[in-house]
Each structure stands twice: as C-alpha cells, then as structure tokens.
Amino acid sequence: ERRIDRFKGHVIVCGAGEIGSLVLNELGKMAAFAVVIDHTPERLTALEDRPTLATVIGDATDFETLEQAGLSRASCVVTALPHEKDNLIVTVLVRQRHPQIRIVARHVNAAMGDRLKTAGADATVSPAAIGGMRLASEAMRPHVVSFLDQMLKETDSTVRIEEIRIPDGAKGSGRDLGGLDLPRRFRLTTLAVKDSVDAPFRYVPAPEDKLKDGAVLVVLGDVQHVHEARAAAG
C-alpha cells in the first residue's frame, strides 16, 4: 500500500495469468510503474520483486479493489482476465468513473472486441489474431520477425520502438524535426510522426518537417534514451 501511494501515472494490470505476466515483464523492461491485481496469492508471489511493481490480492471486477490499486492516479488499465465478461465489467467500471484513463482489454471473440470498444475500451487485443499474424509474418518476412524478436529478447539493452509526445507549448513545438537532433543527442531514430493523436502517420519524416503542438514521434532506441528525450521535449 505504501508503494502504491507513491505511484502516479502507473499502469494497472488486471490478471497475473500467462498474458498478464507477459505484460508485466514488458512493462518492467520499460521501467514503467505498474500495479497488478489477481485473486490468487501464489501468482503474485511468483512475480519478480522490483520497486516499480506493486501487487493487490482481490477481484479486479470490484471497484474498491481497483481504487486500492491507485485507479484515480493511473494512466492506463490493462485488463487481461481469462473471462471476457470480466474484462467487459472492468472496462465499464473504469470508463464510467475515470474517462481520462486509457483502457486496453483482452478478448477472444471478435464480437466481444466490438462490445469492449462500445463500453469504452481504447484498444482491444486478441492473442489468437496476433498469433495468426505472427504465423503469416514468419512465412513471408522471417528476417523482420527475427529483428523484432532479438530486440525484445536482448538482455544487455532495452531497445524498443517507443513514442515521444511534444506537449503544447513545449520547446520542440514549431521546430524542425532535425532541430531536435535526436540521433546525436539521444541515439534515437525517428520512424514516423503524427501531427496530433488523431492524425495519420507520416512515415520516414524529413529533418525539415515541422513539429506541431501535440505531435507524437515514433522512435527506435534505448528506453533510457527515450526517457531523456521526453524530459528534454517537455
């Protein structure tokens, strides 16, 4: 509880099963603060103990349990419970009380994916659909898959494809992309730019491209360098 009280802008993960554990593992590599909720104590004690992770024993479909996980201060809720209806309940509870929180929900049935979005989920993920895409990618572009796998499994560094938002009125706003000098200062490669959250991507942007308030950069580089670049952009 003391650890959760210090968290702000963290991710709440509902469910510490196979999918939830993988989510927590990736969040740990990104040095993101997270709180995981599960009703099985053994699953929680099996997780790696780190200062950026806190656990709550309880039912994630209960609003008081979500509040115990610091819901009012969280930035995102990932609901990865095994039963789709439970993920729907979590989505409805969070969206009704906290419209600003991002919700990512797991589903199996395609129709449930639509229901989750109608209920307020910002994004839905089907492990089966992702598995199918992976099989096709292994068949048609094995070297690309190998590149991404090596990036995710590398133990000596945490290179990721990440995003950097240019806040309104920030130092980077109105400047050329090249003026940020991301490759030299932070060893980051810019893959794409969005002028706003709802705008389409502009892939492989040119150094002379202007950055507007609220623009989002998609970059490739080490997670620590991404954190440094975010601080500089603000």
Order of alpha helices (4+ residues) and beta strands (2+ residues): alpha-beta-alpha-beta-alpha-beta-alpha-beta-alpha-beta-alpha-beta-alpha-alpha-beta-alpha-alpha-beta-beta-beta-alpha
